[in-house]
């Protein structure tokens, strides 16, 4: 799906957008909005989306 570097870049975008990382729903929503604009991700399966969101959240917490 995405490389660790790309996950880190998504986490940086969340940080730059001043999303409260303690608000998991806000993080997940923002990640969903971002990946809608990435070619090929408009048809991502729900389980893949959940995994991607969890990966970004983990990257945010490991900062």
Gaussian input, Z-matrix of N, CA and C with variables (Angstrom, degrees):
# hf/3-21g

backbone

0 1
 N
 C     1     B1
 C     2     B2     1     A1
 N     3     B3     2     A2     1     D1
 C     4     B4     3     A3     2     D2
 C     5     B5     4     A4     3     D3
 N     6     B6     5     A5     4     D4
 C     7     B7     6     A6     5     D5
 C     8     B8     7     A7     6     D6
 N     9     B9     8     A8     7     D7
 C    10    B10     9     A9     8     D8
 C    11    B11    10    A10     9     D9
 N    12    B12    11    A11    10    D10
 C    13    B13    12    A12    11    D11
 C    14    B14    13    A13    12    D12
 N    15    B15    14    A14    13    D13
 C    16    B16    15    A15    14    D14
 C    17    B17    16    A16    15    D15
 N    18    B18    17    A17    16    D16
 C    19    B19    18    A18    17    D17
 C    20    B20    19    A19    18    D18
 N    21    B21    20    A20    19    D19
 C    22    B22    21    A21    20    D20
 C    23    B23    22    A22    21    D21
 N    24    B24    23    A23    22    D22
 C    25    B25    24    A24    23    D23
 C    26    B26    25    A25    24    D24
 N    27    B27    26    A26    25    D25
 C    28    B28    27    A27    26    D26
 C    29    B29    28    A28    27    D27
 N    30    B30    29    A29    28    D28
 C    31    B31    30    A30    29    D29
 C    32    B32    31    A31    30    D30
 N    33    B33    32    A32    31    D31
 C    34    B34    33    A33    32    D32
 C    35    B35    34    A34    33    D33
 N    36    B36    35    A35    34    D34
 C    37    B37    36    A36    35    D35
 C    38    B38    37    A37    36    D36
 N    39    B39    38    A38    37    D37
 C    40    B40    39    A39    38    D38
 C    41    B41    40    A40    39    D39
 N    42    B42    41    A41    40    D40
 C    43    B43    42    A42    41    D41
 C    44    B44    43    A43    42    D42
 N    45    B45    44    A44    43    D43
 C    46    B46    45    A45    44    D44
 C    47    B47    46    A46    45    D45
 N    48    B48    47    A47    46    D46
 C    49    B49    48    A48    47    D47
 C    50    B50    49    A49    48    D48
 N    51    B51    50    A50    49    D49
 C    52    B52    51    A51    50    D50
 C    53    B53    52    A52    51    D51
 N    54    B54    53    A53    52    D52
 C    55    B55    54    A54    53    D53
 C    56    B56    55    A55    54    D54
 N    57    B57    56    A56    55    D55
 C    58    B58    57    A57    56    D56
 C    59    B59    58    A58    57    D57
 N    60    B60    59    A59    58    D58
 C    61    B61    60    A60    59    D59
 C    62    B62    61    A61    60    D60
 N    63    B63    62    A62    61    D61
 C    64    B64    63    A63    62    D62
 C    65    B65    64    A64    63    D63
 N    66    B66    65    A65    64    D64
 C    67    B67    66    A66    65    D65
 C    68    B68    67    A67    66    D66
 N    69    B69    68    A68    67    D67
 C    70    B70    69    A69    68    D68
 C    71    B71    70    A70    69    D69
 N    72    B72    71    A71    70    D70
 C    73    B73    72    A72    71    D71
 C    74    B74    73    A73    72    D72
 N    75    B75    74    A74    73    D73
 C    76    B76    75    A75    74    D74
 C    77    B77    76    A76    75    D75
 N    78    B78    77    A77    76    D76
 C    79    B79    78    A78    77    D77
 C    80    B80    79    A79    78    D78
 N    81    B81    80    A80    79    D79
 C    82    B82    81    A81    80    D80
 C    83    B83    82    A82    81    D81
 N    84    B84    83    A83    82    D82
 C    85    B85    84    A84    83    D83
 C    86    B86    85    A85    84    D84
 N    87    B87    86    A86    85    D85
 C    88    B88    87    A87    86    D86
 C    89    B89    88    A88    87    D87
 N    90    B90    89    A89    88    D88
 C    91    B91    90    A90    89    D89
 C    92    B92    91    A91    90    D90
 N    93    B93    92    A92    91    D91
 C    94    B94    93    A93    92    D92
 C    95    B95    94    A94    93    D93
 N    96    B96    95    A95    94    D94
 C    97    B97    96    A96    95    D95
 C    98    B98    97    A97    96    D96
 N    99    B99    98    A98    97    D97
 C   100   B100    99    A99    98    D98
 C   101   B101   100   A100    99    D99
 N   102   B102   101   A101   100   D100
 C   103   B103   102   A102   101   D101
 C   104   B104   103   A103   102   D102
 N   105   B105   104   A104   103   D103
 C   106   B106   105   A105   104   D104
 C   107   B107   106   A106   105   D105
 N   108   B108   107   A107   106   D106
 C   109   B109   108   A108   107   D107
 C   110   B110   109   A109   108   D108
 N   111   B111   110   A110   109   D109
 C   112   B112   111   A111   110   D110
 C   113   B113   112   A112   111   D111
 N   114   B114   113   A113   112   D112
 C   115   B115   114   A114   113   D113
 C   116   B116   115   A115   114   D114
 N   117   B117   116   A116   115   D115
 C   118   B118   117   A117   116   D116
 C   119   B119   118   A118   117   D117
 N   120   B120   119   A119   118   D118
 C   121   B121   120   A120   119   D119
 C   122   B122   121   A121   120   D120
 N   123   B123   122   A122   121   D121
 C   124   B124   123   A123   122   D122
 C   125   B125   124   A124   123   D123
 N   126   B126   125   A125   124   D124
 C   127   B127   126   A126   125   D125
 C   128   B128   127   A127   126   D126
 N   129   B129   128   A128   127   D127
 C   130   B130   129   A129   128   D128
 C   131   B131   130   A130   129   D129
 N   132   B132   131   A131   130   D130
 C   133   B133   132   A132   131   D131
 C   134   B134   133   A133   132   D132
 N   135   B135   134   A134   133   D133
 C   136   B136   135   A135   134   D134
 C   137   B137   136   A136   135   D135
 N   138   B138   137   A137   136   D136
 C   139   B139   138   A138   137   D137
 C   140   B140   139   A139   138   D138
 N   141   B141   140   A140   139   D139
 C   142   B142   141   A141   140   D140
 C   143   B143   142   A142   141   D141
 N   144   B144   143   A143   142   D142
 C   145   B145   144   A144   143   D143
 C   146   B146   145   A145   144   D144
 N   147   B147   146   A146   145   D145
 C   148   B148   147   A147   146   D146
 C   149   B149   148   A148   147   D147
 N   150   B150   149   A149   148   D148
 C   151   B151   150   A150   149   D149
 C   152   B152   151   A151   150   D150
 N   153   B153   152   A152   151   D151
 C   154   B154   153   A153   152   D152
 C   155   B155   154   A154   153   D153
 N   156   B156   155   A155   154   D154
 C   157   B157   156   A156   155   D155
 C   158   B158   157   A157   156   D156
 N   159   B159   158   A158   157   D157
 C   160   B160   159   A159   158   D158
 C   161   B161   160   A160   159   D159
 N   162   B162   161   A161   160   D160
 C   163   B163   162   A162   161   D161
 C   164   B164   163   A163   162   D162
 N   165   B165   164   A164   163   D163
 C   166   B166   165   A165   164   D164
 C   167   B167   166   A166   165   D165
 N   168   B168   167   A167   166   D166
 C   169   B169   168   A168   167   D167
 C   170   B170   169   A169   168   D168
 N   171   B171   170   A170   169   D169
 C   172   B172   171   A171   170   D170
 C   173   B173   172   A172   171   D171
 N   174   B174   173   A173   172   D172
 C   175   B175   174   A174   173   D173
 C   176   B176   175   A175   174   D174
 N   177   B177   176   A176   175   D175
 C   178   B178   177   A177   176   D176
 C   179   B179   178   A178   177   D177
 N   180   B180   179   A179   178   D178
 C   181   B181   180   A180   179   D179
 C   182   B182   181   A181   180   D180
 N   183   B183   182   A182   181   D181
 C   184   B184   183   A183   182   D182
 C   185   B185   184   A184   183   D183
 N   186   B186   185   A185   184   D184
 C   187   B187   186   A186   185   D185
 C   188   B188   187   A187   186   D186

   B1=1.4540
   B2=1.5316
   B3=1.3327
   B4=1.4551
   B5=1.5219
   B6=1.3249
   B7=1.4603
   B8=1.5230
   B9=1.3263
   B10=1.4690
   B11=1.5365
   B12=1.3141
   B13=1.4654
   B14=1.5250
   B15=1.3110
   B16=1.4588
   B17=1.5245
   B18=1.3247
   B19=1.4691
   B20=1.5233
   B21=1.3294
   B22=1.4680
   B23=1.5326
   B24=1.3134
   B25=1.4663
   B26=1.5258
   B27=1.3201
   B28=1.4668
   B29=1.5217
   B30=1.3259
   B31=1.4658
   B32=1.5271
   B33=1.3218
   B34=1.4634
   B35=1.5306
   B36=1.3251
   B37=1.4703
   B38=1.5205
   B39=1.3364
   B40=1.4631
   B41=1.5215
   B42=1.3270
   B43=1.4632
   B44=1.5216
   B45=1.3215
   B46=1.4633
   B47=1.5234
   B48=1.3195
   B49=1.4647
   B50=1.5273
   B51=1.3223
   B52=1.4602
   B53=1.5248
   B54=1.3160
   B55=1.4600
   B56=1.5290
   B57=1.3179
   B58=1.4580
   B59=1.5254
   B60=1.3345
   B61=1.4611
   B62=1.5196
   B63=1.3266
   B64=1.4653
   B65=1.5306
   B66=1.3317
   B67=1.4602
   B68=1.5306
   B69=1.3177
   B70=1.4633
   B71=1.5216
   B72=1.3264
   B73=1.4647
   B74=1.5221
   B75=1.3304
   B76=1.4649
   B77=1.5239
   B78=1.3282
   B79=1.4709
   B80=1.5241
   B81=1.3306
   B82=1.4616
   B83=1.5267
   B84=1.3202
   B85=1.4671
   B86=1.5255
   B87=1.3147
   B88=1.4591
   B89=1.5299
   B90=1.3262
   B91=1.4672
   B92=1.5263
   B93=1.3196
   B94=1.4660
   B95=1.5104
   B96=1.3197
   B97=1.4640
   B98=1.5193
   B99=1.3196
   B100=1.4599
   B101=1.5244
   B102=1.3236
   B103=1.4656
   B104=1.5289
   B105=1.3232
   B106=1.4660
   B107=1.5269
   B108=1.3361
   B109=1.4558
   B110=1.5254
   B111=1.3241
   B112=1.4595
   B113=1.5278
   B114=1.3208
   B115=1.4636
   B116=1.5204
   B117=1.3211
   B118=1.4456
   B119=1.5167
   B120=1.3198
   B121=1.4594
   B122=1.5283
   B123=1.3052
   B124=1.4638
   B125=1.5234
   B126=1.3209
   B127=1.4660
   B128=1.5282
   B129=1.3135
   B130=1.4620
   B131=1.5337
   B132=1.3191
   B133=1.4640
   B134=1.5243
   B135=1.3065
   B136=1.4631
   B137=1.5237
   B138=1.3289
   B139=1.4686
   B140=1.5273
   B141=1.3311
   B142=1.4653
   B143=1.5269
   B144=1.3341
   B145=1.4579
   B146=1.5286
   B147=1.3092
   B148=1.4696
   B149=1.5275
   B150=1.3243
   B151=1.4708
   B152=1.5208
   B153=1.3136
   B154=1.4582
   B155=1.5265
   B156=1.3207
   B157=1.4678
   B158=1.5304
   B159=1.3136
   B160=1.4656
   B161=1.5280
   B162=1.3235
   B163=1.4671
   B164=1.5227
   B165=1.3164
   B166=1.4730
   B167=1.5253
   B168=1.3067
   B169=1.4644
   B170=1.5260
   B171=1.3217
   B172=1.4660
   B173=1.5329
   B174=1.3242
   B175=1.4726
   B176=1.5313
   B177=1.3182
   B178=1.4619
   B179=1.5286
   B180=1.3143
   B181=1.4614
   B182=1.5231
   B183=1.3465
   B184=1.4602
   B185=1.5204
   B186=1.3144
   B187=1.4775
   B188=1.4733
   A1=109.01
   A2=118.62
   A3=122.00
   A4=109.68
   A5=115.43
   A6=120.44
   A7=109.47
   A8=117.48
   A9=119.71
   A10=112.38
   A11=116.77
   A12=120.57
   A13=111.06
   A14=117.22
   A15=121.10
   A16=111.21
   A17=116.56
   A18=121.00
   A19=109.01
   A20=115.79
   A21=120.75
   A22=110.75
   A23=117.01
   A24=120.64
   A25=111.07
   A26=117.32
   A27=120.55
   A28=109.97
   A29=116.74
   A30=120.59
   A31=110.24
   A32=117.07
   A33=120.78
   A34=110.91
   A35=117.00
   A36=120.33
   A37=111.04
   A38=116.56
   A39=120.54
   A40=109.72
   A41=116.43
   A42=121.06
   A43=111.42
   A44=116.81
   A45=121.54
   A46=112.33
   A47=116.03
   A48=120.52
   A49=111.97
   A50=116.59
   A51=121.91
   A52=112.75
   A53=116.03
   A54=120.83
   A55=107.36
   A56=117.14
   A57=121.83
   A58=108.52
   A59=117.05
   A60=120.29
   A61=112.77
   A62=117.45
   A63=120.81
   A64=110.87
   A65=116.05
   A66=121.87
   A67=107.88
   A68=115.70
   A69=121.27
   A70=111.45
   A71=117.79
   A72=120.67
   A73=111.37
   A74=117.15
   A75=121.10
   A76=110.51
   A77=116.78
   A78=120.72
   A79=109.50
   A80=116.83
   A81=120.86
   A82=111.63
   A83=116.25
   A84=119.80
   A85=110.64
   A86=116.99
   A87=120.75
   A88=110.95
   A89=116.87
   A90=120.15
   A91=109.76
   A92=116.50
   A93=120.11
   A94=112.41
   A95=116.86
   A96=120.61
   A97=111.46
   A98=116.74
   A99=120.12
   A100=111.08
   A101=116.80
   A102=118.28
   A103=112.80
   A104=117.46
   A105=119.17
   A106=111.08
   A107=116.14
   A108=120.82
   A109=113.43
   A110=117.37
   A111=121.36
   A112=107.94
   A113=115.94
   A114=120.90
   A115=110.92
   A116=116.29
   A117=122.28
   A118=114.15
   A119=117.48
   A120=120.15
   A121=112.99
   A122=117.22
   A123=118.44
   A124=111.90
   A125=117.32
   A126=121.18
   A127=112.02
   A128=117.73
   A129=121.73
   A130=110.07
   A131=115.38
   A132=120.94
   A133=109.77
   A134=116.55
   A135=121.83
   A136=112.03
   A137=117.44
   A138=119.36
   A139=111.74
   A140=117.06
   A141=120.65
   A142=110.54
   A143=116.30
   A144=121.01
   A145=110.50
   A146=116.54
   A147=121.07
   A148=110.20
   A149=117.54
   A150=121.60
   A151=110.47
   A152=117.69
   A153=121.96
   A154=111.12
   A155=116.28
   A156=120.52
   A157=111.02
   A158=116.75
   A159=120.80
   A160=110.89
   A161=116.89
   A162=120.72
   A163=110.97
   A164=117.03
   A165=121.02
   A166=109.70
   A167=116.99
   A168=120.62
   A169=110.46
   A170=117.59
   A171=121.54
   A172=110.25
   A173=116.56
   A174=120.20
   A175=110.37
   A176=116.79
   A177=120.68
   A178=111.09
   A179=116.32
   A180=120.27
   A181=112.40
   A182=116.60
   A183=121.02
   A184=113.02
   A185=117.26
   A186=120.78
   A187=110.56
   D1=-89.93
   D2=177.55
   D3=-117.91
   D4=149.79
   D5=178.11
   D6=-78.11
   D7=161.97
   D8=176.11
   D9=-56.86
   D10=-35.22
   D11=177.76
   D12=-64.02
   D13=-40.58
   D14=179.18
   D15=-68.79
   D16=-37.21
   D17=175.65
   D18=-60.85
   D19=-44.79
   D20=179.20
   D21=-61.64
   D22=-39.35
   D23=178.26
   D24=-64.63
   D25=-39.91
   D26=176.63
   D27=-63.33
   D28=-41.05
   D29=178.39
   D30=-62.61
   D31=-38.86
   D32=178.06
   D33=-65.07
   D34=-38.04
   D35=177.19
   D36=-63.36
   D37=-39.84
   D38=177.26
   D39=-62.60
   D40=-44.79
   D41=178.81
   D42=-60.55
   D43=-45.26
   D44=-178.26
   D45=-65.25
   D46=-25.47
   D47=-178.80
   D48=-85.09
   D49=3.19
   D50=-179.61
   D51=57.85
   D52=37.35
   D53=175.03
   D54=-78.81
   D55=132.92
   D56=178.30
   D57=-69.68
   D58=107.69
   D59=-176.11
   D60=-68.70
   D61=-11.85
   D62=174.46
   D63=-77.80
   D64=-19.16
   D65=178.60
   D66=-94.51
   D67=91.22
   D68=-174.23
   D69=-58.94
   D70=-39.98
   D71=179.71
   D72=-60.73
   D73=-40.50
   D74=179.33
   D75=-65.87
   D76=-40.45
   D77=178.20
   D78=-63.45
   D79=-48.59
   D80=-179.09
   D81=-61.22
   D82=-41.54
   D83=179.53
   D84=-63.73
   D85=-44.64
   D86=-178.66
   D87=-65.22
   D88=-42.37
   D89=177.44
   D90=-61.08
   D91=-42.13
   D92=177.35
   D93=-59.78
   D94=-40.92
   D95=178.31
   D96=-66.31
   D97=-38.97
   D98=179.93
   D99=-65.35
   D100=-48.61
   D101=-173.88
   D102=-72.01
   D103=-16.90
   D104=174.15
   D105=-61.57
   D106=-26.01
   D107=-178.58
   D108=-91.29
   D109=-0.66
   D110=178.72
   D111=-93.68
   D112=125.40
   D113=-178.81
   D114=-55.55
   D115=132.34
   D116=178.52
   D117=93.15
   D118=-13.41
   D119=-177.90
   D120=-98.88
   D121=0.24
   D122=-179.93
   D123=-69.05
   D124=-18.27
   D125=-179.79
   D126=-115.20
   D127=26.05
   D128=-177.70
   D129=-63.86
   D130=139.00
   D131=178.56
   D132=-69.79
   D133=152.39
   D134=-176.98
   D135=-58.61
   D136=-41.41
   D137=-179.28
   D138=-68.40
   D139=-33.35
   D140=176.71
   D141=-68.93
   D142=-38.36
   D143=177.87
   D144=-62.95
   D145=-44.89
   D146=179.19
   D147=-60.68
   D148=-43.15
   D149=178.64
   D150=-62.96
   D151=-44.92
   D152=179.97
   D153=-62.62
   D154=-44.63
   D155=178.57
   D156=-62.08
   D157=-40.91
   D158=178.67
   D159=-66.20
   D160=-37.72
   D161=177.54
   D162=-63.83
   D163=-42.41
   D164=178.88
   D165=-65.99
   D166=-43.62
   D167=178.72
   D168=-60.83
   D169=-41.81
   D170=177.77
   D171=-62.73
   D172=-40.90
   D173=179.03
   D174=-64.32
   D175=-36.40
   D176=178.67
   D177=-67.10
   D178=-38.85
   D179=-178.26
   D180=-75.01
   D181=-21.64
   D182=-179.83
   D183=-89.11
   D184=8.61
   D185=-178.30
   D186=-78.45

